Amino acid sequence: MPRVAIIMGSKSDMDIMTKAEDVLKEHNIKVETHVASAHRNPKRVQDLAKRFEEECDIVIAGAGMAAHLPGVIASLVSIPVIGVPIKASMDGLDALLAIVQMPPGIPVATVAINGSRNAGILAVQIIARYNDQVQSSFLKFRRDQQER
């Protein structure tokens, strides 16, 4: 069964990040959600990244302000990381720039500010490329979306 890890830097990000979790669950993708700050809990972040590398297909990482968490995770794993900039200060532009401006060799796919729903959809699209059940579910989602 496909598995996606969601990690965020603060409990205050939970309202935003649960939208990604909801999308993944709609497509029967197993989700595990964690709160750990790259600055306040670096050892915990490293330990979680090791687990993600071994057990997950994709990581969705949300962070505001300096927003180093998605990049730190990406530097520690070889699986895709999707970054969600959280609007915490400067209308979220600081977080967006921190996530999108990664150095060559450490990519982080980045969605819109507070765009965790799209992060979940992107994770579903990636998994759908190699999982027939998720692909079928995703294609149904797209048809339903077109009909609406």
N, C-alpha and C positions, 0 to 999 in steps of 0.2 A: 504494500500500500504506500502511495506517495506520502511524503511527510515534509511539512514546511515549518520552520522555526520563525517565530515573531519575537523580536527583542526591541525594547525601548529603553531610553535612558532614565525615565522617571514615571512614577505611577500616574502623574498628571497627564501623561500622553495616552493613557488607556482609552479614553473616549474616542480619540482619533483612530487608534490602531485596531480597535475591535471591528472596524468596518472591513479590514483585510481578513480578519479571522472569520467573519460572517460569510464572505465570498468563498473562502476555501472550504468551509464546512458545507456550503450549498453544493459543492462539487465533490463531496465525500473525500476530501483530502485531510489527512490527519494533521492537526495543528498543535504545537506547543508554544506557549507564550511566557516570556520572561521579562523582568525588569532588572537592568543592570547598567550602571553608568560607566562609560569608558574612563572617566576621570575619578569617580569616587570608588568604584569597585573593579579596578583593572584585572585583578587576579580572577575574580568571578567571571568577567568577560572572557578571559583566556580559557578558563575551564569550560565555559559554555561553548565557545567556538570549537574547541576540540570535540565535544559531543556532537555539535552540528555537523562537523566534517564527517563524522562516522555514521550518523544516523539520519541526516536530513538531505533533501534534494535541493532546497533553496532556503535562503534566509531573507526575511523582510525586516529591515532595521530602521526604526524611527528615532529621530532626535531633533531637538531644537537648539537654538543659540549656536554655540560652537560646532555642534553636530558632528563630532568625531566618531561616534559609535559605528555608523555604517562603514566608514573607511577602515576603522580598526578591525572590525569583523572581516571585511574583505581581505585585509592583509594576513589574516590568520587561517583562512579557508580557501579551498579550491572550487567550491560550489558557487553558483550565482548568488549575488547579493543585490537586493533591491532596496534602495534608500528612500525613506519618506521624510522630507523636511517638515518639521513641526513648527507652526507659528507660535513662537514664544516671545520673541522680541524682533524689532525691525521688520514687522509684518512677515516674518519668516524668511526674508531674503538672505539673512546671514546663514541660516541653516541650509537653504537651497544652494548657495555658493560653496559652502563648506563640503557638501556632499557631491555636487556635480564636478568640482574642480579636483578630481583625484589625479595623482601622478600616473604617467604611463606604466602599464603593467598591473595596476591594481584598480580595475574598473568597478564602479558601482552604478547599476542602472538606477536612474532617478526619476521619480514621478513628481507631480505638482505638490506644492505646499499643502499639507494636510490631505494628500491624495492617497490615503492607504487603501481605499476601495480599488483604485486602479492598480496599486501594487499587488493586491490579491488577484485581480484579473490577469495581470501580467504573469504571475506565478502559475496560474491555471493554464494560460496559453503555453508556457514553456513545458509544463508537465504533459499537456495534451499531445505534444509532439511524439512522446514515447509511451503513452498510456491510453489504450483504446477507450476505456470507460470514461476517463476524464475528457478525452476528445469528444466523445458522444455527448457528454453533459455540456461541454463548452459550446458545441455547435447548436445545441438546443437553446442555450442561453442567448446566443447571437440571434437565432431566429425569433425568439420571444422579444428580444430587444427591438428588432426591426419592426415587428408587428405593433409594438407599443407606439 
